[in-house]
Amino acid sequence: MKWDNFTADRVASFKCKAGCKQSIFWDGKTPGLGLRITASGAKSYIFQTELHGKTIRMTIGDQRAWSISGAQAEASRLKVKTDQGIDPRQVEAEKRAAREAAETARKAQESRETVTVIKAWEKYLTERKRFWSERHYSDHVNMMQSGGEKRARSSKLTVPGVLRSLANVRLIDLTQERVQEWANEEGAVRAGRARLAFRLLKVFLTWCGEHTDYREIIVSNAAKNKKAREILGKPETLNGALQKEQLPAWFNATKQLNNPVMATYLQALLLTGSRPNEISSLKWADIDFQWCHMTIRDKVEGLRVIPLTPYLSHLLAMLPRRNQWVFSSNSASGHIIDARKAHEKVCAIAGVTLDIYGFRRSFASLCDWVEMPAGISAQIQGHKPSALREKHYIRRELDLLRMWHVKIEAWILEQAGIEFIPTQAGLQVVK
């Protein structure tokens, strides 16, 4: 090991030895101070000494940035530390950790002051979309839409979503009082949508409280709010269902629709008791005309297979095959999305009062007339099993479901005054 008092000329003249990756030259004046030179010519000052029986080495800095006197002073400072039994590397690591902690705290504080509801909402939708159905995701998007866009089937522009007024509120400012103000505003205009939005908001804030980016901001869930819930009120209980004496008028009214796809869709809702979106999203690949069954995308079980009854099979076979969807339309999705106008028109012609979900209640109620077992009608409709035995032990074959499903369809048609004769050749006659 060669020792030379560092001078500007000497430092400039030092070179890496040929064939070596690096060479180190030591200052004869300052203990532990060295100049490391790599094969590429890079020069940096280093400090090396013994501590607790081991050799430690630290880089002071680039030779171009440090003067000789500055490097000597730094080496002397480090030497004092090691003579006291202090490892300068540990000291630097602790300082670095403190700086990183301070920077993390600064960013967290900045996030607390700047992150808005809409910013967190968009991230929420991105992360949760794969776990949701298309309809559930669409509900979330619509709740926060800005509005003012052209509608697909109307000249009117879209209106802001129910939660849009909260979009630019800082997440830290979303208090129970602010949610109550929102509930007062939206509940007076569109209470039904506001109740749904309130439920979605509560789940969203729960997610924020568990997310690493937002859990320091959300100290309490502002949507767990009894007063806001009271402001929005309870939804009206819907009990409407088609009575057997109303069936002739209702079926006759469906025949007056100019759209055969919509007419068949409404009849399919009644004859299967399925949820509206389950029927509207049926694909031709889900229909097996040979073996007479349909595969339904079920929100409870994921998929369920139900019988394809003769009259419904006849109606479906008559529909045009314009795309992959059974109930095709000109909407962006390619299938029926909203049947409310057609449904309201049929109800007005028939003189009955019924919401779009009333078909499920109608099917379940009419099944009692043929004494169909409750478990069978529930399985056809896709209801979650309500009893331990149903849930864990009962597994009904499709043929058993078909026996009862064909029976209730035939009874409904009889009450409606529709004469329907399935022939052996597979053709049906409707009078």
ABEGO torsion letter per residue (X at the ends): XBBBBBBAAAAAABBBBBGBABBBBBBAABBGBBBBBBAAGBBBBBBBBBBGGBBBBBBAEBAAABBAAAAAAAAAAAAAAAAAGBBAAAAAAAAAAAAAAAAAAAAAAAAAAABBAAAAAAAAAAAAAAABBAAAAAAAAAAABAEGBBBAABABBBBBBAAAAAAABBAAABBAAAAAAAAAAAAAABAAAAAAAAAAAAAAAAAAAABAAAAAABABBAABBAAAAAAAEBBBBBABBBBAAAAAAAAAAAAABABAAAAAAAAAAAAAGBBAAAAAABBAAABBAAAGBBBBBBAAAGBBBBBBBAAAAAAAAABBBABABABBBABAAGBBABAAAAAAAAAAAAGBBBBAAAAAAAAAAAAAAAGBBAAAAAAAAGBBBABAAAAAABBBBAAAAAAAAAAAAAAAAAAAGBBBBBBAAGBBBBX
